[in-house]
Amino acid sequence: MLSAALDDTMLALSDSTRRAILQRLAAGEARVTELAAPFAMALNAVSKHIRVLERAALVKRRKAGREHFLSLNPAPLNQAADWIEHQRNLWNDRLDALERALAEHDD
Amino acid sequence: MNGPIIRISRRFDAPAERVFDAWLDTDMIGRFLFGPHLRDEQIVSLTNEPRVGGRFSYKVTRQSAEIDHTGTYREIDRPRRLVFTWGVDEEQGDASVVTIEITPHGDACELVLTHAMHSDWAEYAERTQQGWTKIVGDLAKAL
């Protein structure tokens, strides 16, 4: 039911710095140094956050010479949203079925 | 919140006790939690020990694969509150928590189901004012 990929996505999203990085990348490709600029933390710390995002396949890296450009891959977010929606629908269906089962018992 | 949370409320035209008991009665469970009327699945076996610390195992087959939904009852407070862990197959057995809260209203009642998914995520998570479902949904929409 729950894949390792979904686990990685949720782990990646569980931190506000990483969510802010994703929001920034939604506006377009960026260098690591550009991503780090708004945060009061060492470049190394930001790089660690980026690695978590890369492991979850939420961020892609492109090398051009010595420069590394990062961009967003939204597919895992959609998968996570779909999965949560699927679970919600399933519980809704079960509550519908409970309603019917209780009504049948009344007869 | 520590992970994605689903919350659904529903009013039932039945007394709180009947609605509560349905969650522990395997005959009723076979009529609303699992079965071919709900989705493309066949029930293999439904067993439970409805006491705090007791386990349940609800086995179904879907497309010839056997799936065992397992969990442990954490709180049983008839007819107001039932809390159990919920997972699929043994290794994920206790991954998420379902809470059923029932408020009696005469011969009717209000049920609130909360499914806090995958408590494993809790250790990574920070506290946030926003719901998880909203975070994921908003990001997916925005991006």
gemmi code that builds the backbone of each chain (N, CA, C; Angstrom):
import gemmi

chains = {
    "A": [
        ("MET", (0.836, -1.192, 0.000), (0.000, 0.000, 0.000), (0.871, 1.242, 0.000)),
        ("LEU", (1.883, 1.210, 0.849), (2.685, 2.403, 1.026), (4.076, 2.122, 0.491)),
        ("SER", (4.453, 2.812, -0.576), (5.741, 2.501, -1.179), (6.859, 3.269, -0.507)),
        ("ALA", (8.072, 2.795, -0.722), (9.248, 3.482, -0.185), (9.365, 4.878, -0.793)),
        ("ALA", (8.942, 5.007, -2.051), (9.015, 6.309, -2.719), (8.123, 7.330, -2.021)),
        ("LEU", (6.947, 6.870, -1.612), (6.019, 7.766, -0.921), (6.601, 8.177, 0.440)),
        ("ASP", (7.252, 7.219, 1.081), (7.960, 7.509, 2.330), (8.976, 8.624, 2.139)),
        ("ASP", (9.769, 8.497, 1.073), (10.801, 9.511, 0.786), (10.169, 10.877, 0.538)),
        ("THR", (9.043, 10.881, -0.163), (8.361, 12.147, -0.446), (7.921, 12.822, 0.848)),
        ("MET", (7.285, 12.027, 1.725), (6.774, 12.601, 2.972), (7.906, 13.075, 3.869)),
        ("LEU", (8.967, 12.295, 3.901), (10.131, 12.711, 4.691), (10.663, 14.049, 4.165)),
        ("ALA", (10.769, 14.138, 2.852), (11.295, 15.364, 2.234), (10.414, 16.568, 2.558)),
        ("LEU", (9.105, 16.355, 2.617), (8.178, 17.468, 2.827), (8.000, 17.830, 4.301)),
        ("SER", (8.620, 17.052, 5.176), (8.369, 17.253, 6.604), (9.190, 18.391, 7.203)),
        ("ASP", (9.907, 19.126, 6.365), (10.775, 20.194, 6.862), (10.471, 21.502, 6.136)),
        ("SER", (10.369, 22.590, 6.897), (9.939, 23.862, 6.302), (10.987, 24.434, 5.340)),
        ("THR", (12.270, 24.217, 5.633), (13.310, 24.691, 4.708), (13.177, 23.993, 3.354)),
        ("ARG", (12.955, 22.686, 3.407), (12.826, 21.942, 2.150), (11.566, 22.360, 1.390)),
        ("ARG", (10.493, 22.626, 2.118), (9.279, 23.092, 1.427), (9.531, 24.456, 0.772)),
        ("ALA", (10.291, 25.318, 1.476), (10.603, 26.642, 0.908), (11.471, 26.505, -0.345)),
        ("ILE", (12.396, 25.551, -0.310), (13.247, 25.313, -1.497), (12.376, 24.879, -2.677)),
        ("LEU", (11.416, 23.996, -2.417), (10.519, 23.540, -3.496), (9.695, 24.698, -4.049)),
        ("GLN", (9.208, 25.540, -3.135), (8.426, 26.712, -3.587), (9.281, 27.593, -4.489)),
        ("ARG", (10.543, 27.793, -4.097), (11.444, 28.615, -4.905), (11.668, 27.974, -6.274)),
        ("LEU", (11.863, 26.653, -6.290), (12.134, 25.971, -7.563), (10.897, 25.932, -8.458)),
        ("ALA", (9.733, 26.094, -7.844), (8.506, 26.153, -8.649), (8.552, 27.358, -9.583)),
        ("ALA", (9.319, 28.366, -9.190), (9.445, 29.574, -10.020), (10.482, 29.395, -11.127)),
        ("GLY", (11.253, 28.309, -11.061), (12.226, 28.053, -12.117), (13.542, 27.519, -11.565)),
        ("GLU", (14.376, 27.059, -12.488), (15.677, 26.481, -12.168), (16.542, 27.459, -11.356)),
        ("ALA", (17.374, 26.917, -10.469), (18.241, 27.793, -9.668), (19.554, 27.104, -9.323)),
        ("ARG", (20.575, 27.928, -9.068), (21.863, 27.402, -8.578), (21.729, 27.126, -7.079)),
        ("VAL", (22.604, 26.263, -6.572), (22.591, 25.955, -5.137), (22.788, 27.232, -4.323)),
        ("THR", (23.693, 28.068, -4.740), (23.980, 29.310, -3.994), (22.762, 30.227, -3.968)),
        ("GLU", (22.009, 30.256, -5.057), (20.784, 31.067, -5.103), (19.729, 30.516, -4.126)),
        ("LEU", (19.664, 29.192, -4.091), (18.689, 28.565, -3.197), (19.032, 28.833, -1.735)),
        ("ALA", (20.343, 28.865, -1.460), (20.793, 29.018, -0.073), (20.624, 30.443, 0.422)),
        ("ALA", (20.643, 31.407, -0.482), (20.671, 32.830, -0.110), (19.623, 33.251, 0.932)),
        ("PRO", (18.326, 32.844, 0.781), (17.325, 33.350, 1.737), (17.447, 32.742, 3.133)),
        ("PHE", (18.246, 31.688, 3.289), (18.268, 30.976, 4.568), (19.479, 31.360, 5.394)),
        ("ALA", (19.241, 31.522, 6.698), (20.335, 31.827, 7.608), (20.994, 30.519, 8.028)),
        ("MET", (21.582, 29.842, 7.075), (22.297, 28.601, 7.404), (23.434, 28.395, 6.414)),
        ("ALA", (24.387, 27.551, 6.833), (25.565, 27.316, 6.002), (25.157, 26.631, 4.693)),
        ("LEU", (25.934, 26.887, 3.676), (25.687, 26.285, 2.362), (25.632, 24.756, 2.478)),
        ("ASN", (26.499, 24.240, 3.338), (26.556, 22.799, 3.556), (25.225, 22.247, 4.078)),
        ("ALA", (24.605, 23.001, 4.975), (23.315, 22.572, 5.537), (22.240, 22.580, 4.462)),
        ("VAL", (22.279, 23.601, 3.620), (21.306, 23.673, 2.519), (21.533, 22.507, 1.554)),
        ("SER", (22.791, 22.198, 1.298), (23.120, 21.077, 0.408), (22.547, 19.768, 0.939)),
        ("LYS", (22.573, 19.597, 2.260), (21.999, 18.383, 2.853), (20.497, 18.305, 2.577)),
        ("HIS", (19.833, 19.448, 2.729), (18.388, 19.480, 2.439), (18.139, 19.135, 0.968)),
        ("ILE", (18.977, 19.652, 0.107), (18.802, 19.388, -1.326), (18.991, 17.897, -1.627)),
        ("ARG", (19.940, 17.278, -0.934), (20.156, 15.836, -1.159), (18.921, 15.033, -0.762)),
        ("VAL", (18.257, 15.439, 0.336), (17.019, 14.751, 0.739), (15.955, 14.894, -0.357)),
        ("LEU", (15.880, 16.101, -0.919), (14.907, 16.352, -1.995), (15.260, 15.564, -3.253)),
        ("GLU", (16.550, 15.421, -3.517), (16.974, 14.645, -4.693), (16.664, 13.162, -4.502)),
        ("ARG", (16.863, 12.673, -3.292), (16.586, 11.258, -3.019), (15.104, 10.964, -3.239)),
        ("ALA", (14.266, 11.936, -2.935), (12.816, 11.772, -3.132), (12.411, 12.075, -4.574)),
        ("ALA", (13.395, 12.354, -5.418), (13.142, 12.675, -6.841), (12.279, 13.920, -7.005)),
        ("LEU", (12.286, 14.781, -5.997), (11.532, 16.035, -6.112), (12.369, 17.105, -6.789)),
        ("VAL", (13.684, 16.894, -6.787), (14.603, 17.872, -7.366), (15.555, 17.154, -8.319)),
        ("LYS", (15.743, 17.759, -9.476), (16.690, 17.226, -10.458), (17.899, 18.156, -10.533)),
        ("ARG", (19.059, 17.597, -10.845), (20.289, 18.379, -10.911), (20.849, 18.327, -12.329)),
        ("ARG", (21.255, 19.471, -12.819), (21.854, 19.557, -14.159), (23.208, 20.234, -13.997)),
        ("LYS", (24.243, 19.617, -14.593), (25.582, 20.208, -14.494), (25.917, 20.895, -15.803)),
        ("ALA", (26.362, 22.140, -15.706), (26.840, 22.864, -16.884), (28.218, 23.410, -16.528)),
        ("GLY", (29.247, 22.700, -16.982), (30.605, 23.051, -16.566), (30.745, 22.811, -15.072)),
        ("ARG", (31.131, 23.850, -14.343), (31.292, 23.691, -12.898), (30.009, 24.070, -12.146)),
        ("GLU", (29.051, 24.556, -12.864), (27.808, 25.015, -12.228), (26.795, 23.870, -12.124)),
        ("HIS", (26.121, 23.849, -10.997), (25.039, 22.882, -10.807), (23.706, 23.635, -10.758)),
        ("PHE", (22.808, 23.257, -11.629), (21.476, 23.880, -11.631), (20.449, 22.860, -11.120)),
        ("LEU", (19.560, 23.364, -10.292), (18.540, 22.485, -9.727), (17.170, 22.886, -10.257)),
        ("SER", (16.340, 21.863, -10.480), (14.973, 22.154, -10.919), (14.009, 21.181, -10.245)),
        ("LEU", (12.747, 21.523, -10.346), (11.707, 20.776, -9.647), (11.145, 19.647, -10.499)),
        ("ASN", (10.874, 18.514, -9.847), (10.128, 17.435, -10.498), (8.860, 17.192, -9.681)),
        ("PRO", (7.714, 17.676, -10.134), (6.508, 17.624, -9.294), (5.829, 16.250, -9.228)),
        ("ALA", (6.270, 15.288, -10.049), (5.553, 14.005, -10.109), (5.347, 13.336, -8.741)),
        ("PRO", (6.380, 13.269, -7.883), (6.153, 12.596, -6.584), (5.108, 13.296, -5.726)),
        ("LEU", (4.991, 14.623, -5.866), (3.971, 15.360, -5.105), (2.581, 14.942, -5.542)),
        ("ASN", (2.411, 14.814, -6.849), (1.111, 14.396, -7.365), (0.773, 12.979, -6.906)),
        ("GLN", (1.787, 12.116, -6.898), (1.548, 10.743, -6.442), (1.113, 10.722, -4.983)),
        ("ALA", (1.783, 11.543, -4.152), (1.435, 11.596, -2.730), (0.018, 12.137, -2.550)),
        ("ALA", (-0.307, 13.192, -3.284), (-1.656, 13.777, -3.187), (-2.706, 12.762, -3.627)),
        ("ASP", (-2.414, 12.023, -4.713), (-3.338, 10.997, -5.207), (-3.549, 9.907, -4.163)),
        ("TRP", (-2.457, 9.509, -3.523), (-2.539, 8.419, -2.553), (-3.405, 8.829, -1.363)),
        ("ILE", (-3.198, 10.048, -0.880), (-3.995, 10.541, 0.251), (-5.470, 10.625, -0.152)),
        ("GLU", (-5.716, 11.110, -1.367), (-7.087, 11.222, -1.873), (-7.745, 9.843, -1.979)),
        ("HIS", (-6.960, 8.872, -2.440), (-7.460, 7.500, -2.553), (-7.884, 6.968, -1.178)),
        ("GLN", (-7.050, 7.221, -0.169), (-7.372, 6.760, 1.185), (-8.652, 7.427, 1.693)),
        ("ARG", (-8.766, 8.719, 1.416), (-9.960, 9.448, 1.851), (-11.229, 8.863, 1.202)),
        ("ASN", (-11.155, 8.599, -0.096), (-12.300, 8.025, -0.813), (-12.687, 6.665, -0.241)),
        ("LEU", (-11.660, 5.890, 0.092), (-11.904, 4.552, 0.615), (-12.662, 4.621, 1.954)),
        ("TRP", (-12.235, 5.516, 2.841), (-12.936, 5.651, 4.134), (-14.349, 6.179, 3.911)),
        ("ASN", (-14.520, 7.090, 2.978), (-15.858, 7.593, 2.666), (-16.771, 6.468, 2.194)),
        ("ASP", (-16.232, 5.601, 1.305), (-17.005, 4.465, 0.807), (-17.381, 3.530, 1.956)),
        ("ARG", (-16.432, 3.349, 2.891), (-16.701, 2.450, 4.021), (-17.795, 3.016, 4.915)),
        ("LEU", (-17.781, 4.329, 5.124), (-18.823, 4.939, 5.956), (-20.180, 4.866, 5.251)),
        ("ASP", (-20.183, 5.013, 3.923), (-21.423, 4.809, 3.150), (-21.949, 3.392, 3.382)),
        ("ALA", (-21.035, 2.418, 3.288), (-21.419, 1.011, 3.444), (-21.917, 0.744, 4.865)),
        ("LEU", (-21.307, 1.404, 5.846), (-21.759, 1.244, 7.233), (-23.191, 1.756, 7.387)),
        ("GLU", (-23.449, 2.884, 6.756), (-24.796, 3.452, 6.801), (-25.817, 2.455, 6.243)),
        ("ARG", (-25.471, 1.856, 5.104), (-26.375, 0.878, 4.482), (-26.545, -0.348, 5.367)),
        ("ALA", (-25.433, -0.845, 5.924), (-25.486, -2.052, 6.744), (-26.345, -1.825, 7.983)),
        ("LEU", (-26.249, -0.645, 8.583), (-27.061, -0.332, 9.762), (-28.538, -0.255, 9.388)),
        ("ALA", (-28.830, 0.312, 8.219), (-30.211, 0.439, 7.767), (-30.815, -0.935, 7.488)),
        ("GLU", (-30.030, -1.835, 6.887), (-30.518, -3.189, 6.577), (-30.857, -3.947, 7.851)),
        ("HIS", (-30.053, -3.769, 8.881), (-30.302, -4.438, 10.147), (-31.610, -3.995, 10.784)),
        ("ASP", (-31.995, -2.760, 10.467), (-33.237, -2.222, 11.010), (-34.454, -2.967, 10.488)),
        ("ASP", (-34.345, -3.469, 9.237), (-35.510, -4.059, 8.568), (-35.961, -5.352, 9.235)),
    ],
    "B": [
        ("MET", (0.848, 18.532, 13.696), (0.555, 17.246, 13.078), (1.822, 16.587, 12.582)),
        ("ASN", (1.846, 15.284, 12.666), (3.087, 14.588, 12.359), (3.102, 13.881, 11.012)),
        ("GLY", (2.035, 13.881, 10.334), (2.002, 13.209, 9.041), (0.688, 13.540, 8.399)),
        ("PRO", (0.427, 12.991, 7.213), (-0.863, 13.266, 6.571), (-2.011, 12.742, 7.436)),
        ("ILE", (-3.014, 13.533, 7.580), (-4.168, 13.133, 8.377), (-5.432, 13.282, 7.551)),
        ("ILE", (-6.242, 12.225, 7.572), (-7.551, 12.286, 6.932), (-8.581, 12.393, 8.044)),
        ("ARG", (-9.526, 13.325, 7.899), (-10.582, 13.435, 8.909), (-11.919, 13.539, 8.181)),
        ("ILE", (-12.815, 12.653, 8.548), (-14.130, 12.620, 7.907), (-15.184, 12.558, 9.008)),
        ("SER", (-16.194, 13.417, 8.926), (-17.278, 13.288, 9.904), (-18.556, 12.885, 9.181)),
        ("ARG", (-19.399, 12.158, 9.900), (-20.612, 11.613, 9.294), (-21.673, 11.452, 10.366)),
        ("ARG", (-22.909, 11.801, 10.015), (-24.016, 11.612, 10.933), (-24.731, 10.309, 10.593)),
        ("PHE", (-25.049, 9.523, 11.610), (-25.772, 8.268, 11.406), (-27.112, 8.319, 12.124)),
        ("ASP", (-28.152, 7.828, 11.431), (-29.459, 7.721, 12.069), (-29.551, 6.399, 12.821)),
        ("ALA", (-28.644, 6.205, 13.735), (-28.614, 4.991, 14.549), (-27.959, 5.371, 15.870)),
        ("PRO", (-28.320, 4.665, 16.944), (-27.728, 5.008, 18.245), (-26.210, 4.811, 18.248)),
        ("ALA", (-25.536, 5.603, 19.052), (-24.071, 5.560, 19.130), (-23.556, 4.142, 19.395)),
        ("GLU", (-24.250, 3.402, 20.265), (-23.795, 2.049, 20.621), (-23.781, 1.119, 19.403)),
        ("ARG", (-24.814, 1.222, 18.575), (-24.869, 0.355, 17.380), (-23.747, 0.690, 16.410)),
        ("VAL", (-23.502, 1.991, 16.234), (-22.448, 2.408, 15.307), (-21.086, 1.982, 15.855)),
        ("PHE", (-20.901, 2.160, 17.146), (-19.631, 1.757, 17.774), (-19.406, 0.256, 17.612)),
        ("ASP", (-20.424, -0.531, 17.962), (-20.281, -1.990, 17.949), (-19.949, -2.530, 16.559)),
        ("ALA", (-20.405, -1.827, 15.532), (-20.149, -2.280, 14.158), (-18.655, -2.403, 13.871)),
        ("TRP", (-17.856, -1.560, 14.529), (-16.407, -1.551, 14.265), (-15.678, -2.723, 14.894)),
        ("LEU", (-16.376, -3.442, 15.780), (-15.721, -4.563, 16.470), (-16.365, -5.902, 16.134)),
        ("ASP", (-17.481, -5.870, 15.427), (-18.248, -7.069, 15.122), (-17.863, -7.548, 13.721)),
        ("THR", (-17.261, -8.726, 13.644), (-16.721, -9.176, 12.354), (-17.816, -9.382, 11.296)),
        ("ASP", (-19.055, -9.716, 11.732), (-20.147, -9.817, 10.749), (-20.387, -8.465, 10.085)),
        ("MET", (-20.414, -7.414, 10.913), (-20.627, -6.076, 10.367), (-19.402, -5.611, 9.572)),
        ("ILE", (-18.217, -5.930, 10.066), (-16.982, -5.528, 9.376), (-16.977, -6.069, 7.939)),
        ("GLY", (-17.498, -7.308, 7.787), (-17.588, -7.917, 6.457), (-18.627, -7.258, 5.579)),
        ("ARG", (-19.398, -6.356, 6.173), (-20.422, -5.671, 5.376), (-20.065, -4.224, 5.081)),
        ("PHE", (-19.085, -3.674, 5.816), (-18.755, -2.276, 5.502), (-17.269, -1.961, 5.356)),
        ("LEU", (-16.405, -2.687, 6.083), (-14.972, -2.353, 5.950), (-14.340, -3.050, 4.752)),
        ("PHE", (-14.816, -4.274, 4.493), (-14.226, -5.065, 3.415), (-15.315, -5.799, 2.660)),
        ("GLY", (-14.982, -6.243, 1.468), (-15.900, -7.093, 0.729), (-16.161, -6.610, -0.678)),
        ("PRO", (-16.751, -7.493, -1.505), (-16.948, -7.206, -2.929), (-17.894, -6.034, -3.206)),
        ("HIS", (-18.775, -5.732, -2.233), (-19.689, -4.608, -2.444), (-18.948, -3.283, -2.337)),
        ("LEU", (-17.749, -3.313, -1.725), (-16.979, -2.088, -1.496), (-15.973, -1.850, -2.623)),
        ("ARG", (-15.282, -2.912, -3.004), (-14.293, -2.836, -4.068), (-14.068, -4.240, -4.604)),
        ("ASP", (-13.208, -4.350, -5.574), (-12.971, -5.642, -6.211), (-12.089, -6.512, -5.307)),
        ("GLU", (-12.733, -7.149, -4.309), (-11.980, -7.991, -3.377), (-12.893, -9.048, -2.776)),
        ("GLN", (-12.278, -10.140, -2.344), (-13.007, -11.208, -1.672), (-12.473, -11.347, -0.263)),
        ("ILE", (-13.374, -11.576, 0.698), (-12.937, -11.747, 2.083), (-12.433, -13.167, 2.284)),
        ("VAL", (-11.254, -13.294, 2.870), (-10.690, -14.600, 3.202), (-11.034, -14.935, 4.652)),
        ("SER", (-10.712, -14.037, 5.564), (-11.046, -14.248, 6.979), (-11.006, -12.921, 7.721)),
        ("LEU", (-11.883, -12.816, 8.725), (-11.928, -11.616, 9.561), (-11.868, -12.080, 11.010)),
        ("THR", (-10.773, -11.785, 11.682), (-10.663, -12.186, 13.087), (-10.208, -10.995, 13.916)),
        ("ASN", (-10.722, -10.929, 15.145), (-10.275, -9.859, 16.048), (-10.428, -10.276, 17.506)),
        ("GLU", (-9.647, -9.635, 18.354), (-9.771, -9.778, 19.796), (-10.078, -8.390, 20.327)),
        ("PRO", (-11.372, -8.038, 20.455), (-11.716, -6.674, 20.804), (-11.501, -6.342, 22.280)),
        ("ARG", (-10.252, -6.159, 22.642), (-9.863, -5.674, 23.978), (-8.610, -4.844, 23.777)),
        ("VAL", (-8.336, -3.947, 24.727), (-7.151, -3.105, 24.586), (-5.912, -3.998, 24.549)),
        ("GLY", (-5.086, -3.801, 23.535), (-3.913, -4.652, 23.349), (-4.193, -5.846, 22.452)),
        ("GLY", (-5.476, -6.123, 22.178), (-5.839, -7.233, 21.300), (-5.539, -6.886, 19.838)),
        ("ARG", (-5.372, -7.923, 19.026), (-5.018, -7.715, 17.616), (-6.212, -8.048, 16.729)),
        ("PHE", (-6.168, -7.502, 15.504), (-7.117, -7.964, 14.499), (-6.373, -8.303, 13.224)),
        ("SER", (-7.000, -9.136, 12.414), (-6.435, -9.525, 11.126), (-7.592, -9.674, 10.148)),
        ("TYR", (-7.620, -8.838, 9.141), (-8.675, -8.870, 8.130), (-8.032, -9.204, 6.789)),
        ("LYS", (-8.242, -10.448, 6.362), (-7.587, -10.908, 5.125), (-8.551, -10.881, 3.950)),
        ("VAL", (-8.080, -10.292, 2.864), (-8.858, -10.281, 1.627), (-7.945, -10.674, 0.461)),
        ("THR", (-8.559, -11.044, -0.656), (-7.757, -11.227, -1.870), (-8.197, -10.184, -2.896)),
        ("ARG", (-7.212, -9.558, -3.502), (-7.451, -8.621, -4.592), (-6.590, -9.055, -5.766)),
        ("GLN", (-7.221, -9.273, -6.877), (-6.513, -9.752, -8.074), (-5.580, -10.901, -7.702)),
        ("SER", (-6.140, -11.851, -6.953), (-5.489, -13.082, -6.504), (-4.306, -12.855, -5.556)),
        ("ALA", (-4.067, -11.636, -5.126), (-3.042, -11.402, -4.110), (-3.728, -11.297, -2.744)),
        ("GLU", (-3.164, -12.007, -1.755), (-3.760, -11.934, -0.420), (-3.188, -10.743, 0.343)),
        ("ILE", (-4.098, -9.972, 0.938), (-3.682, -8.779, 1.671), (-4.239, -8.884, 3.085)),
        ("ASP", (-3.362, -8.739, 4.061), (-3.774, -8.849, 5.461), (-3.721, -7.468, 6.115)),
        ("HIS", (-4.890, -6.967, 6.511), (-4.948, -5.703, 7.242), (-4.866, -6.036, 8.722)),
        ("THR", (-3.849, -5.520, 9.384), (-3.652, -5.884, 10.787), (-3.535, -4.643, 11.653)),
        ("GLY", (-3.743, -4.839, 12.941), (-3.592, -3.734, 13.871), (-3.846, -4.176, 15.289)),
        ("THR", (-3.720, -3.231, 16.192), (-3.885, -3.467, 17.624), (-4.850, -2.424, 18.185)),
        ("TYR", (-5.764, -2.879, 19.050), (-6.678, -1.926, 19.693), (-5.953, -1.175, 20.804)),
        ("ARG", (-5.987, 0.142, 20.713), (-5.313, 0.956, 21.728), (-6.271, 1.487, 22.785)),
        ("GLU", (-7.473, 1.884, 22.357), (-8.482, 2.377, 23.292), (-9.834, 1.834, 22.851)),
        ("ILE", (-10.596, 1.340, 23.812), (-11.966, 0.904, 23.525), (-12.848, 1.502, 24.607)),
        ("ASP", (-13.559, 2.569, 24.289), (-14.377, 3.280, 25.262), (-15.775, 3.412, 24.674)),
        ("ARG", (-16.567, 2.342, 24.813), (-17.904, 2.275, 24.218), (-18.833, 3.296, 24.861)),
        ("PRO", (-19.607, 4.062, 24.099), (-19.672, 4.089, 22.631), (-18.936, 5.288, 22.026)),
        ("ARG", (-18.056, 5.940, 22.809), (-17.553, 7.230, 22.376), (-16.243, 7.214, 21.604)),
        ("ARG", (-15.383, 6.257, 21.921), (-14.037, 6.382, 21.369), (-13.400, 5.014, 21.136)),
        ("LEU", (-12.854, 4.844, 19.947), (-12.159, 3.609, 19.581), (-10.890, 4.002, 18.830)),
        ("VAL", (-9.751, 3.494, 19.288), (-8.481, 3.821, 18.638), (-7.757, 2.514, 18.328)),
        ("PHE", (-7.340, 2.366, 17.082), (-6.569, 1.171, 16.718), (-5.511, 1.514, 15.683)),
        ("THR", (-4.429, 0.732, 15.700), (-3.423, 0.894, 14.657), (-3.919, 0.158, 13.420)),
        ("TRP", (-3.373, 0.519, 12.289), (-3.910, 0.033, 11.026), (-2.775, -0.058, 10.022)),
        ("GLY", (-2.591, -1.233, 9.468), (-1.531, -1.373, 8.476), (-1.808, -2.550, 7.565)),
        ("VAL", (-0.993, -2.680, 6.550), (-1.159, -3.765, 5.606), (0.064, -4.670, 5.688)),
        ("ASP", (-0.197, -5.952, 5.956), (0.845, -6.955, 6.109), (1.725, -6.642, 7.315)),
        ("GLU", (2.445, -7.664, 7.731), (3.073, -7.606, 9.045), (4.099, -6.487, 9.202)),
        ("GLU", (4.926, -6.313, 8.212), (6.043, -5.379, 8.412), (5.594, -3.926, 8.587)),
        ("GLN", (4.384, -3.626, 8.078), (3.880, -2.272, 8.254), (2.753, -2.247, 9.280)),
        ("GLY", (2.629, -3.358, 10.006), (1.478, -3.586, 10.865), (0.942, -2.396, 11.622)),
        ("ASP", (1.827, -1.643, 12.260), (1.349, -0.600, 13.137), (1.681, 0.793, 12.610)),
        ("ALA", (1.713, 0.925, 11.299), (2.234, 2.151, 10.710), (1.316, 3.354, 10.893)),
        ("SER", (0.006, 3.154, 10.953), (-0.876, 4.310, 11.029), (-1.913, 4.094, 12.131)),
        ("VAL", (-2.604, 5.158, 12.495), (-3.545, 5.081, 13.619), (-4.912, 5.618, 13.192)),
        ("VAL", (-5.951, 4.833, 13.468), (-7.317, 5.255, 13.173), (-8.035, 5.534, 14.499)),
        ("THR", (-8.676, 6.687, 14.585), (-9.457, 7.051, 15.767), (-10.905, 7.276, 15.350)),
        ("ILE", (-11.811, 6.589, 16.018), (-13.240, 6.762, 15.768), (-13.824, 7.453, 17.001)),
        ("GLU", (-14.409, 8.640, 16.805), (-15.045, 9.339, 17.918), (-16.526, 9.482, 17.610)),
        ("ILE", (-17.354, 9.093, 18.542), (-18.801, 9.091, 18.321), (-19.477, 9.927, 19.405)),
        ("THR", (-20.284, 10.879, 18.951), (-21.038, 11.726, 19.882), (-22.522, 11.386, 19.751)),
        ("PRO", (-23.136, 10.882, 20.817), (-24.562, 10.538, 20.735), (-25.432, 11.788, 20.619)),
        ("HIS", (-26.456, 11.697, 19.766), (-27.483, 12.739, 19.666), (-28.827, 12.030, 19.687)),
        ("GLY", (-29.306, 11.697, 20.870), (-30.557, 10.947, 20.975), (-30.417, 9.598, 20.295)),
        ("ASP", (-31.308, 9.302, 19.323), (-31.249, 8.033, 18.600), (-30.301, 8.081, 17.407)),
        ("ALA", (-29.670, 9.238, 17.222), (-28.698, 9.379, 16.141), (-27.323, 9.645, 16.764)),
        ("CYS", (-26.314, 9.776, 15.901), (-24.993, 10.110, 16.425), (-24.123, 10.698, 15.326)),
        ("GLU", (-23.060, 11.340, 15.765), (-22.095, 11.951, 14.850), (-20.784, 11.176, 15.011)),
        ("LEU", (-20.252, 10.715, 13.886), (-18.989, 9.968, 13.935), (-17.894, 10.793, 13.256)),
        ("VAL", (-16.750, 10.874, 13.908), (-15.582, 11.506, 13.281), (-14.486, 10.458, 13.178)),
        ("LEU", (-14.073, 10.184, 11.950), (-12.987, 9.239, 11.709), (-11.716, 10.024, 11.400)),
        ("THR", (-10.664, 9.704, 12.125), (-9.376, 10.345, 11.858), (-8.362, 9.257, 11.533)),
        ("HIS", (-7.739, 9.359, 10.399), (-6.693, 8.396, 10.033), (-5.377, 9.161, 9.948)),
        ("ALA", (-4.570, 8.983, 10.984), (-3.235, 9.615, 11.006), (-2.286, 8.641, 10.346)),
        ("MET", (-1.921, 8.963, 9.119), (-1.229, 7.980, 8.312), (0.245, 7.915, 8.623)),
        ("HIS", (0.696, 6.713, 8.754), (2.100, 6.431, 8.811), (2.830, 7.195, 9.904)),
        ("SER", (2.711, 6.707, 11.121), (3.345, 7.380, 12.252), (4.877, 7.331, 12.173)),
        ("ASP", (5.410, 6.488, 11.287), (6.868, 6.481, 11.082), (7.367, 7.855, 10.664)),
        ("TRP", (6.502, 8.593, 9.985), (6.916, 9.913, 9.529), (7.090, 10.878, 10.691)),
        ("ALA", (6.483, 10.538, 11.820), (6.492, 11.450, 12.964), (7.911, 11.819, 13.389)),
        ("GLU", (8.793, 10.840, 13.364), (10.133, 11.123, 13.863), (10.875, 12.129, 12.979)),
        ("TYR", (10.440, 12.278, 11.753), (11.094, 13.237, 10.867), (10.403, 14.593, 10.899)),
        ("ALA", (9.184, 14.560, 11.381), (8.335, 15.724, 11.140), (8.488, 16.795, 12.206)),
        ("GLU", (8.334, 17.997, 11.791), (8.259, 19.100, 12.714), (6.794, 19.431, 12.909)),
        ("ARG", (6.495, 20.201, 13.925), (5.102, 20.596, 14.120), (4.758, 21.697, 13.122)),
        ("THR", (3.590, 21.594, 12.593), (3.187, 22.606, 11.635), (1.710, 22.894, 11.832)),
        ("GLN", (1.335, 24.126, 11.606), (-0.055, 24.529, 11.781), (-0.917, 23.976, 10.656)),
        ("GLN", (-0.292, 23.797, 9.519), (-1.057, 23.360, 8.357), (-1.250, 21.856, 8.377)),
        ("GLY", (-2.360, 21.403, 7.880), (-2.580, 19.970, 7.733), (-1.680, 19.431, 6.635)),
        ("TRP", (-1.315, 18.171, 6.788), (-0.437, 17.547, 5.806), (-1.093, 17.417, 4.443)),
        ("THR", (-2.342, 17.003, 4.494), (-3.058, 16.822, 3.239), (-3.046, 18.133, 2.470)),
        ("LYS", (-3.212, 19.226, 3.221), (-3.242, 20.541, 2.603), (-1.873, 20.897, 2.029)),
        ("ILE", (-0.833, 20.604, 2.792), (0.520, 20.915, 2.315), (0.799, 20.199, 0.994)),
        ("VAL", (0.546, 18.898, 1.008), (0.834, 18.115, -0.197), (-0.057, 18.569, -1.349)),
        ("GLY", (-1.336, 18.754, -1.042), (-2.284, 19.167, -2.076), (-1.932, 20.530, -2.656)),
        ("ASP", (-1.631, 21.478, -1.779), (-1.295, 22.828, -2.231), (-0.036, 22.836, -3.082)),
        ("LEU", (0.964, 22.089, -2.632), (2.207, 22.035, -3.397), (1.955, 21.414, -4.762)),
        ("ALA", (1.218, 20.314, -4.759), (0.949, 19.635, -6.034), (0.207, 20.560, -6.990)),
        ("LYS", (-0.717, 21.351, -6.436), (-1.483, 22.271, -7.269), (-0.608, 23.412, -7.767)),
        ("ALA", (0.216, 23.937, -6.840), (0.999, 25.136, -7.142), (2.117, 24.850, -8.122)),
        ("LEU", (2.605, 23.621, -8.136), (3.832, 23.362, -8.884), (3.583, 22.918, -10.316)),
    ],
}
model = gemmi.Model(1)
for chain_id, residues in chains.items():
    chain = gemmi.Chain(chain_id)
    for i, (resn, *xyz) in enumerate(residues, 1):
        res = gemmi.Residue()
        res.name, res.seqid = resn, gemmi.SeqId(i, " ")
        for name, pos in zip(("N", "CA", "C"), xyz):
            atom = gemmi.Atom()
            atom.name, atom.element = name, gemmi.Element(name[0])
            atom.pos, atom.b_iso = gemmi.Position(*pos), 0.0
            res.add_atom(atom)
        chain.add_residue(res)
    model.add_chain(chain)
structure = gemmi.Structure()
structure.add_model(model)
structure.setup_entities()
